[in-house]
Amino acid sequence: MERKVSPLQSWADTAPLLVAVAAGRAPADLVITGGKVVSVHTREVLDGWQVAIAAGRFAYVGPDASHCIGPDTEVIDAEGRYLIPGLCDGHMHIESGMLIPAEFAAAVIPHGTTTMFTDPHEIANVLGLEGVRMMHDEALMQPVNIFTQMPSCAPSALGLETTGFAISADDVAEAMTWPGIIGLGEMMNFPGVVNGDPQMLAEIAATQRAGKTVGGHYASPDLGPAFHAYAAGGPADDHEGTRVDDAIARTRQGMRIMMRLGSAWYDVETQIKAVTERGLDPRSFILCTDDCHSGTLVNEGHMNRVLRHAISCGCDPLVALQMATINTATHFGLERELGSIAPGRRADLILTSDLMMLPIERVIARGVTVAEDGELKVACPHLDWPEAARQTVHLGKVLQGDDFLIAAPEGANTVTARVIGVVENQAPTKALTIDLAVTDGRVEPDEARDVAQIALVERHRGTGGVVNGFVSGFGYSGRMAIASTVAHDSHHMIVVGTDRDMMASAANRLGEIGGGITVWKDGAEIASVPLPIAGLMSDRPAEEVAAAAERMVRAMADCGCRLNNAYMQHSLLALVVIPEIRISDLGLVDVTTFELTELFT
């Protein structure tokens, strides 16, 4: 039977009890013996040290906790295993898992994640501040630590997209008073910061005045004056680096570098060389996931996966562990609250038999066993999501194949088109120019050269608007279409396909089911992932959603796609703050100039 976890009291409120337990005057709730405690403060393995826990916090960490054991104290023999702190994800989006916070927690707890710093800017674009509030409220209900960063950029770039709702500086200031808000979410509008946009600077200022952390998002390879101006604006970290020079530049500016391994973002290997080869101080380096879909979470892992990857890239296991625990906690001002096995901290720890391969054999959060041998042992309560959060796909009309027709300039036999070029395992795209044929006044995709159509379908206000363009890199062949209401960050609907009628059918299907992902081949739906909450998430169990997501990935492969986790690239094709070219409800966006551009050159 799943246990419910009691609310955690503060260190200040529990200090009298913790002192009494450590001194031997009161019994501990739990004592762990026979293990090796890993200290992330000193980078030591303390063989034979024991741990005593009371009121969900560490009371005693030392060589002998026998004086803390009373008649009702639970005693766990670690049997020679390592005790490591529970893992922290420094930057992530729960919505990318296609799961509500409760089910996301249920998926990652067995993998050893006990703390998450999450930015719900996906739902902010769909439901505004009220959507953020719902995510925040459900997060606080969970048996592990989920801190919320208030989204900063909805829309991500003013004038380049239209969102369901917008976030204001007043919204940010209000959210800073909520109990679970830890800071400001990634400041994606880096041109706004660089150019001194009053709203962006006001949001940063409201966060700083509240004494909270400002998240960064500098998605540009330019490390000249623009980068320095961004750093001067106040962002305290950044996860958009892809090169070792990016990591070095950010840490030299006093920022912390967050190195991500998501479902499709593989940025650890290059950037960790700043530590392993260039010898930089590892205290400024943090591991995170950013975006992981449910299939990855259930089948491959979460922060344990990232940690193993960092170690495989040559990082010392204890250094890598610091990057996934104490470094993260320190960055958010929580080093006295979590991220280590030390007195007064939240009693979040993992029992593992191997520091290299990191099998997650037992997970304890706030002094309670929450998972053992991959099995969840606690309840993860759901919020009662209102109907307004479930009715968010408004197409305004039944779409037809002609809505996806791209007319050629009058008299043209061929055109030179701007094409979005997908890059495997990276968020940035390439701005390509490709000559395409014209048939009966229509510009056609070109399967032989891997050019498919892409469309951005408006879904917030029911305008019936469709913006069309071209994309390359997925490898699609035959008659197919894939549509998704997960379309970072405006979250309209992205449709990619080789057949206009099927693109219309896929879009209409998502209108019928209230959002999600659907894959069509040869005139029929072959896979779908219903995401009824904001068109972004499901409240079904994580394993069920993961199974649907895996069928979706296989369906994409059946349509010719061979990229690793290509759906992540699909979902980011409307993210108008990551170079080089994107699509929005207003048209094609040149992200090198932050201007709308024409489809044909």
N, C-alpha and C positions, 0 to 999 in steps of 0.2 A: 504494500500500500504506500502511495506517495505521501511524504511528509510535508506539512506546511511549515514555513520558516517564520519565526517571530520577528517583529521589527527590531532593528538594531539600535541600541542606545549609544550615545557618544562616549568617547574615551573619558571625557571629564566626568560624566555621570557614573561611569563604571569604575573609575580609578580606585575608590575605596575597596571594592571587591577584588580588583586585579592585584592591588598591593597585598591584601590579605592572603590571596591564593599564592602569590610569589613568595611570601614570607612563611607559608605553611600554616597560617591561622584559619584558613577556609579551604574546603576541597574544590578542586577544579571540576568542570563538567566533563572534560576530555583530556587525557594524557596520551601522547604518542611516544613510544619507546622503541629502541632497537633500530634506529634509522641514522641517516646522515643528513644533517641540516645544511642546506646550501645558503650561505649568507651572501646576498647581493650587495650588501654594504661594503664588505671586505673582500669579496670574490674568493671565499674560502669554502671548503667542504669540511664541516665539523662532525667528524665521525663519532658516533655514540651520543651525541647531544639529544636532549629530549625536550618536548614541548608540552606545556600545560595551557589549556584554553578555558576561559570562563566568560559567560555573557557574550559569546560570539567574537571575543578578542583574545589575542595572545596575552597571557599573564606572565608566563615564565618560559624562557628559552635558554637552556643551559645543560650542563653535563649530567645532572641528576634531578629529575622531577618527582622522585618518590615521596617527598614531603608534601606534594600537592594532591596526592591520591587519597580520597575518602571512600567510605563504604559504597557510595552510589556513583563514583567516578567511572566513566567508560574508559577503558584502557585498550589502545590499539598497538599491537606489535608490528612495526614497520618491516620486520624481517630483512633488515639490511638494505632496504630501499632508500632512495634519496627523497628528502622533503624539499620541494621547491615552491616558491610563491605561486599562487594562482596567476594565470597569464592575463595580460592587459592588451586590448586592442586600442591603439592610440588614435586611430581615425577610421571610421567606417560609416556605412549607410545601411541600416537595417532593411530598408525597402528593397535594396539590391538582392537580398536573399529571397524576395518574393513572399516574405513571411511577416506577420505582425510581431511586435517585440516579444510576446510570450513564447511563440513558437520558435522564433530565432534563438531565444535563450535556451529553450528545450533542446535545440539542435547542437548548440556549441558547448553547453555545460559538460557533457561527457568527454569533450575534447580538451577540457582543462581551462577554458576561458571563464574567468570569474569577474572580470571588469571590462566594460566597453565604454568608449567615448564616441557617441554616435551623433551624426548631424542629419536630422530628418528634413533636409531641404527638398527631397522629392515630394513628400506630401505637402510641404509648404506651398509649392507651386500649384497644387491642385485644390487644397482646402484652406490655405492661409494659416494664420495664427491658431485657429481652432484645431486644424489638423496637427500642428506641432504640439498643442496641448494634449491631444489624445495620445500621441506617441509618448510624450513625457509622462503622462499619468500611468499608462500601462507599464512603462519602463520601471517606475518606482514600485510596482507591485511584485517584481520578480525576486527570486531568492538569491540573485547575484547582483552586482553593482552595474547599473546602466546609467551613465551620466549623459545628459543631453546638451549639445551645443546648439544654441539658437541660430537657425539659418540666417545668413547675411544677405544673400543675393537671390531674390525672386522678384523680377526676372534676373537671370544671371548677368545680362548686359542690357541696359536700358536702350530702347529703340531698335533692338535687333530681334526681339521675340515678344510674344504676348502670352502671359500666363493666366491660369485660372484665378489666382490671387497674387497680390504683391505684398512684400514685407517692407515695412517702414522703419525708420530710426526709432520712432515711438514704440513700435512693436518690440524692437530689440531691448529698449530700456525697460519695458514692462516685464519681459521674459527674464531679465536679469534678477528679478525679485523672486522667481519661482525656486522651490527647494532643490530641484534636481538639475538646474541649469549650471553648467560648469564653465561656459564661455561662449564665444561667437564661433559659428561654423565657418568653414573655409571661405575666405574672402576671394571669390572667383573673379570678381570684376577688377582685375588688377589694373587695366587701363584707367578705371575710375579712380583708384587710389593714386596711381602715378600722376594723373592729371588734376588731382585735388578735388574730386567730386565731393560736394558738401555732404550728401547723404551717406556715402561710403565712410567718410571720415567721422561723421556723427555716430554711426554704428560702432566703429572702432572705439571712439571716445567713450561711449556709454558703457562698453564692456570694460575698458581700462579703469574707468571711475568706479565700477563695481568690484574691482580687484580680481577680474577673471581673465582667462586666457583667450587671445585672439588667434583663430586658426587661419592658416595661409593657403594660397592656391595660386602660385605664380607659374602659369602654363606657357612659358616662353623660353626659348634657348638664349635670349639676349641677356647677357650678364653685365651690360654696360650701365649707364646712368639710370635707365628705367628700372632695372633691378634694384639698384641702390635706393632709388626713390620709394619703391615698394617696401623695402625693409625699413626705411625711415617712417613709413606710415603706421607701423605697429604690429603687423602679423608676426606671431612668435614661432611659427613652424611652417613647413611646406612639405607636401607629399608628391608634387608634380615633377620632381627631378627624374631624369632618366640616365644621366651621365655622372661619372665620378666627379667631374668638374662642377656639376650642379650641387652635389653634396658638399664639396669643399667650400664653394662660394657661400652657401647658406650658413654653414657653421661659422665661417669667418665673420659674418655679420651678426653673430649672436643668436641666430635662429637655430631651432632644432630641425634636423632632417628626419622625415618619416619615410622609411623605405617600405614599399608596399609589395605584397604578393597576394593578389586577388585571384579570381577565377581566370582572368585574362591579362592582368597587369603584372609583369615580371621585371620589376625595377630594383630588386635587392642586389642581384649579382654584380651589376656594374657599380652601384653606389657604395656598397660595403667595402670596396677596394680602398676607399678613403681611410678606413681603419686597418684592414688586413695588409695592405701594401704601402700606403702612404703614411701610416702611423699616427693618424689623428686621434685625439682623445675621444673614446667611445661614449662619453657621458652625454654628448649632444645627438646621439643616434637612437632612433626609436623604430620599432617594427610595427607594421599595421597591415590591414587587409584592404581597406578602402571599399571594394565591391566584391562580394562573393555570392553567387547564386546558390540556391538550396542544394543542388546536386553536389557541388563542391563541399558544402558544409557537412552533409550527411555521409558522403562517401569518401572524402579525402581529409577533412579536418578543417580547423580554423587557425587559431594562433599557434597551435602545436605544429601545424603544417608550415607556417612561416618560420618558426624557430628552427625546425629541422632543415629547412632550405638554407637559412643563414649559416648554419653549421656546415652544411655540405659545400657552401661557397668559401670555406676556409676560416670562418670566424670561430674563435675559441668558444666552446659551449657556455662557459660562465659569462663571458662578455655578451654573447647573444642573449642569454637569459636576462641580463641586466637591461638589454634593449627592449625586452618584452615585459618588464616588470617595473623596477625601481626608476628607470629613466623616464618611463611614461608617467608614473605617479608624480615624480618630481616636477615634470613639465606642467602639470595641471595643479600644482600646489598641494598635492595629496600625499607627499612622502611620509608624513606622520600619521597617515590614515590607512594606507594600503601599499601593496607593491613589494613587501618584504616580510620575512618571518622574524618579527621583533616585537617586544612588549608594547601593548597598547594598540597595535595595528589590527585591522580586521583579520580574523582567522581564516584566511583564504590560502589553501595550499593543495599541492598535488603529491601523491606518492607515485614514484616511477623507479623502475629498476635500471634504467639506462639513460644517461644524460645526452648521448649522441642521437639515439633513435627515438627517445622520448615516448615510450608507451605510457598512456594515461591510465593508470591502474586504479586509482582512487582520487576523487576530487572532493575537497572539503571547502565549503563557503560559509563564513560566519560561524564556524565551529560545528557545522552540520554536514554529514556526508550527503552530497547532492548527486553523486554519480559513482558507480563502481563497475569496472570492467566494461565500460561503454554503455551502461544502462543508467538511465535517469532515475533518481530516487526521490525527487521532490516534485511538488506541483508548481506549475508556472501559470498563474491566474490570467484569464482573459478580461479585458475591458469589454463592456457592452457597447460595441460599435454601433452608432446610430445609422438610420436609413440614409441620412444625408451623405454619409461616408461611403455608401454602397451604390449610389446612383450618380455617377460622375462622368459617364460617357454620353455626350450629346452631339450627335453628328448633324442634326438639322434636316437631313434628308436621306433617302436610300441612294447610296452611291452607285454609279454606273461606270462601265469601262471607259466611256468618253471623258469622265472626270480625270482620268489619268493619261489622256492623250496629250502629247507634246507637239504643238504645231511648229513647223519650220517657217523661217522667214519666207515671204512670198518669192517664188521663183527659184528657190535654192534646191540643188540636187544633193548636196552634202552640207554639213555644218561642222564647225569646230566648237565642241562643247566643253565647258568646265565640268570635270568629273571628280567626285569625292573618292580618293584612293585609300582603302582600308589598309592598315598596317597591323600584321598579326602580333598579338600579345602587347600592344601598346595603345594608349588612348589617342595620341595625335594621328591625324590623317595627312595624306599628301594631296596637294592641289594639282590635278592632272588636266591636260588638254588633249582631247581625242577627237579625231574626225569620225563622224557618224553619218550613215546613209539616211536619205529621205525617201519615203515611199508614199505616194498619193498625198503629199503635203505633211506627212507625219514623220517625226524623227524617231528612229527605231533603235532599241538596244542592240548590242552586238555580242552574241554568245561567244563567238570565236575569239574575241579580244576581252572577254570577261567583263563586259559592261552590261549592267542591269539597270532597270529604272528604280528610282526612289521617290517617295512622296511623303509629304508631311500633311496629315489630315487634321484640321482643327477639331477639337473635341470638348472644349470647355464651355463654349457659348452657343453651340449649334449653328454656326455660320454657314456650314457646308463648304468651307474653304479648303482647297487642295493646292499645294505647291509641289510642282514636279521637277525632277532633276535626274541625274545619272550617278551611279556608284560602281566602283570597280574593286575587285579583290576577293569577293566571296566565292567565286568559282561556280555560280549557279548555272544549271543547264536544264533544257526542257522547259515545259510549261509549269511555272511555280509562282508562289507568292508567300511572303511571311509578313505578318502585321503584329505590332506591339503597342500597347498604351504605356509601356515603360519606355519613355523617350526623353532621356535626360537633356535639359533640366526642366523644360517647359511642360513635358509630359502630355503633349498632344498624342498623335498616333503616327508612328513610322511604318510605312509599308514599302517593302522591297520586293521586286518581282520581275519576271520576264514576260508576263501576260497581263494585259490591262483588265480584262474581265475577272481574272482570278484575284487581282489586287483589290478590285471592288468587292468581291465576295468575302475576302479576308477581312476587309475593313468593316463591312456590314455585320459579319459574324461577331466581332468584338463589341459592336454596338448592342447586339442581342444579349450577350452574356455579361455585360457590364465591365468589360475590360479584361486584359490579359495578353496572351500570345497565341497566335494560331498560325499553322503552317499548312499550305495548300499545294497539291501536286496533281496535275492532270484533271483539274476540275473538282477535286474533292478535298476536304479537310483530312489530313493524315496525323495531326497532333495538335494538342492545345493545352494551355496552362491557364485556367480561369483565375483571375485576380480581381475579385469583386470589390475589395476595399480600396477606394481611390483609383482603381485601375492599376494598382501597384502591388498589392499584397493579398495573400490568402490567409484565412484563419483556420484552414485545415492543418492537420498534423504535418510536421516538417518532412517526414518520410514520404507521405503521400504527394506533397508538392514536389519533392526532389525526384520522385519517380516520374511525374508528369514532365518535369524539366529535362530529365534524361531522355525521355521519348521525343521531346522537342529537339534536343541536340541531334539525336539520331535522324529525325525527320529532315533537319537541315542538311545533314550528310547525304540523305537519300536524294536531295535536290542538287547535289554536286558540291556542297561546301566541305572543304577539308581543313579549315582553319581551327586552331585550338579555341574552344569556347567562343565561337564567332558571335553568339548572341550578345555578348558584352559589347563587341564593336557595333553591332546593329543598334543597340539601345542608346549608344552615345553619339549617333550621327547627327543629332540635333543640338549638341552641347556647344553653344556658340562662343565659348571662352577657351576652347582648346584648338590650337592651330591644326591644319592650315585652312580648311574649308569645311563648312557645315551647311545644313539646311534648317530653316525655321519656317514658321507660319507666315513670315513676311518675305521670304525668298532665300536665295543662296547668300551665305555670309562668308566674306573673306576675313578670316580670323587673324591674318597678319596685319591688316589695316583696320579691323573692326568696322567694316562697312558692308552694306548690301552690294551684291555684284550681279551681273547678268549671267544667264545660263550660257549664252553663246558669245564667243569672242568676236 
